[in-house]
Amino acid sequence: MTLYLTAKDQEMLKGAHGPAVKMAMSILVRMAEVSGANELLDITGSHIDSTVYIGDAGLEFAERLASLGAKVAVPTTLNVSGLDEHHWKEWAVPSLWAQQAHRQMVAYQSMGTIPTWTCAPYQTEMRPAFGQQIAWGESNAIVFANSVIGARTERYPDMFDVCCAITGRAPAIGLHLTKNRAGKILLKLMHIPQALQLGDDFYPVLGHYLGKITQDRIAVIEGMSVLPNDDQLKALGAAAASSGAVALFHMVGVTPEAPTLDAAFQGNTPEETIMVTMDILRQSRKELTHADDSRLDMVVLGSPHFSLAEFKTLAALVAGKKKNPNVKFLVTSSRAMTQLAGHAGFLDTIQAFGAQLTVDTCILTTPMLPKEIQFLMTNSAKFAYYAPGLLDKKIAFSSLSDCVHSAVKGEIIRDETLWES
Amino acid sequence: MGKLELSGKPVIPGHANGFALVSREALSFWGGYDWKSGEITDRRHPLSGENAKGKVLVVPFTRGSSTTTAVLLEAIRAGTAPIAIITTATDFFFALASVVAGELYEKSFPLIALSESDFSLLKTGDQIEIVDNGKLIISN
């Protein structure tokens, strides 16, 4: 199989459009060959995950492209950065880290990108449309774009997203192609109470299980008795993309490529059918908690970044309450969404409760948490999954309302009522 | 002591010779690999606590975060990366790390994809020599 390149692709590869395009195109072509693509396709947008500062190699890559004069060819949003430029000094972020993370932000901003600084670009005005070909990084954004919107992106890593953005092209592989979007494995929900499906913690728990059991096979979920909202689906996707290599799931009667079971499988028979029982979900919920007692130093919310609707829900839950002075309470979101929440009046209530806000980054991507904070609690499966390995901290998972009640009480409490039935 | 020869797909061709670190479970490098030391830090992964620096890492594919490639690139720059990686399918994330390491530092590493049945023959501690065209010579 050989890769067909258009005359313009070949010009880009040879350097006729400048050295940055040449570098991006040579990486793109090499990867298209590695993945067995026949051709490249045009994209209408990109989301760059490479903005997260990890170390000098990623910074050198960004600054190399920027110094070569790189500009994006399509509307391109930016993922979280390694730094909250507004509040980093309130936390344990070392100043050298702040300098390096800032340089990486400047490099990607210089490319004509839209500085959204969020891992939830699908909740901005740059949300793509059904059927659009896009090249996105950030695992939770990829799964949301594919599954909930029906836009089309492969599961792209950091540094490849920017190569696609600069050239406006992506390899015609994987989830860009209709035939590769068919369901493979059926997850049948068995007697899951509607009250549980209406809550927020059912979705990350289901997502964690889905990622573990399917790994990289496309799952089709059947048997929902409620119509979940975007925030519930984002929590499901983020969980599945942490425990597995999930880039697309279908939910019958909910997601756009699954009006029916048959449509979700594109007429094929499932390779495997799994009955998802309450026992399975209880086990999955247990796995998300990596703490063995009720000690609590800090509640962390907002992975993926909080939406306006989530700020509203939180404001209602904390109204008139005060958190325990020994517990910190942090919400992470983008600067734009936080501003909206401020205009809507939600922030006053949330801050009166004693919560703090961090924008443009999160606890996983900036070294903000001091050593003395050891015991965390969250309603995010993504935080729950990564905090032990990335931060070396204990973390407990539960619903948003449990997080609020625990912050008030000063220790972890979890309402088991809905999970016991 | 036995010798075994396997033939895989050279996703990124190259030569390497080292001891294998093997798991049947996929791995995310972000939150799973400390690039400052080479230690595998995903506390839910069977290889948690092992060090992959200088080893031939054998995992079926990457899972999770888009940042796996960036973490592996840091490890390559810092000299704490595996010397080669063996998977069951063409893994885009590992392949990109090798391609970018070649572009920035002329330090690409071989990446070989094996069939699932050949993959299942490999064990931690095997000595694996990667020679031309994705051929592996395994001594145990």
Interface residues (C-beta under 8 A of the other chain):
Chain A: M23 S26 I27 R30 M31 V34 S35 G36 D49 S50 V52 I54 G55 D56 A57 G58 E60 F61 R64 G137 E138 S139 I142 E154 R155 Y156 P157 D158 M159 F160 D161 G211 Q215 D216 A241 S242 S243 G244 A245 E287 H290 L364 Y385 Y386 P388 G389 L390 D392
Chain B: V11 I12 A26 S28 W30 G31 G32 W35 T41 D42 R43 R44 F61 T62 R63 G64 S65 S66 T67 T68 T69 A70 V71 L73 E74 I76 R77 A78 T90 F92 F93 A95 L96 A97 V99 V100 E103 L104
